[in-house]
């Protein structure tokens, strides 16, 4: 799950338009 955070910097990785953000959001629900 947290691999999405580690692939990029936090500012780049956590954007509403990023694929990683969607994965993280889905995994938290």
KOLTI-898391 format. One record per residue: x, y, z of N, C-alpha, C in turn. Coordinates in steps of 0.02 Angstrom, whole numbers, padded with zeros to 5 digits, always signed. Atoms other than C-alpha are relative to their C-alpha. Layout:
N
XYZXYZXYZ;...
//
This chain:
29
+00041-00060+00000+00000+00000+00000+00043+00063+00000;-00041-00060-00006+00135+00125+00048+00053+00005-00054;-00046-00005+00056+00238+00085-00106-00016+00060-00044;+00021-00058+00040+00137+00220-00193+00031+00064+00027;-00031-00059-00030+00208+00346-00070+00075+00003-00013;-00073+00003+00004+00386+00287-00091+00025+00010-00072;-00022-00005+00069+00390+00294-00281+00019+00072-00018;-00013-00070+00017+00389+00484-00286+00004+00040+00065;+00004-00043-00058+00406+00631-00170-00073+00007+00020;+00069-00005-00025+00252+00663-00063-00041+00049-00041;+00037-00051+00038+00204+00818-00160-00020-00024-00070;+00015+00026+00067+00212+00728-00327-00048-00059+00004;+00037+00062-00003+00137+00565-00270-00073+00008+00021;+00067-00007-00027-00016+00626-00176-00037+00058-00033;+00043-00048+00034-00117+00721-00305-00065-00035-00018;+00065+00031+00016-00301+00691-00341-00001-00032-00069;+00000+00025+00068-00255+00653-00521+00049-00057-00010;-00051+00053+00006-00119+00527-00485-00031-00069+00011;+00025+00068-00006-00150+00341-00505+00014-00027+00070;-00018+00023-00067-00061+00309-00340-00049+00025+00052;+00047-00029-00048-00180+00424-00249-00065-00040+00002;+00062+00040+00004-00329+00323-00310+00009-00066+00036;-00014+00064-00033-00248+00162-00250+00000+00009+00076;-00002-00013-00072-00214+00237-00078-00069+00015+00026;+00067-00018-00022-00388+00309-00065-00045-00062+00004;+00040+00061+00000-00468+00144-00112+00020-00046+00057;-00024+00046-00052-00360+00049+00012-00019+00024+00070;+00018-00028-00065-00410+00165+00154-00075-00008+00015;+00072+00005-00010-00596+00139+00129-00021-00069+00023;
//
